[in-house]
């Protein structure tokens, strides 16, 4: 069975997963990297679309909507007496040198960018980030910022690609931690269900058992569907799947050394 078939079967078939317990650890590790590659695709698409959309909006409004401005000594100044707020296509853009608003006003947005009196903020896929001008030691005019954005536009695909690679590495590392945790839970569960299993069997089973919750929650996140207590639900799903996997393992025929002789 190739890795694509394993992925497909692991989404719904505990009995098939139970047969993978004889598989070598190396192949299971490779499967985890493959699984996280698939799981990262939806988030990568959303991230790429969001960053590109924010960039295009910022560039357009900088040249067409906002008045001339400058940032000097950590303060944004411009010839306007009130904040400029633009909402279009699900994006929120705020330009406010008056001090009336702050990054907290972007909290409810999924995609947003804000230039405030003393700091700038960006929200991508509901995740806010902000920085004070004096922290990054920036002194710039609107014309200089327009030139900078034009330069960034030329390498934006590389920037997005780099962020996606970092996201993949981080999420894969966290997934390995989760698999180790689930394998120890399986080690406790197997005592009453499949006592013939060793830890290496539990680890391999955990690597495939996380397929369903991993893909399910990756898709929900990409579709921007908020699920309360998603972390808890993830683990309930993973542990329940492991229970059904262990339940599919037949009683062992044993040698004197206690090895499971059943074929996969």
Secondary structure, DSSP 8 states (H G I E B T S, - for coil): --HHHHHHHHTT-HHHHHHGGGS-HHHHHHHHHHHHHHHHHHHHHHHHHHHHHHHHHHHHHHHHTS--EEEETTEEEES-SS-EEEEETTEEEEE-SSSS--GGGGTT-SEEEEE-SSEEEEEETTEEEEEETTTTT--EEHHHHHHHHHHHHHHHHHHHHHHHHHHHHHHHHHHHHHHHHHHHHHHHHHHHH-TT--HHHHHHHHHHHTHHHHHHHHHHHHTT---TTHHHHHHHHHHHHHHHHHHTS----B-TT--B----
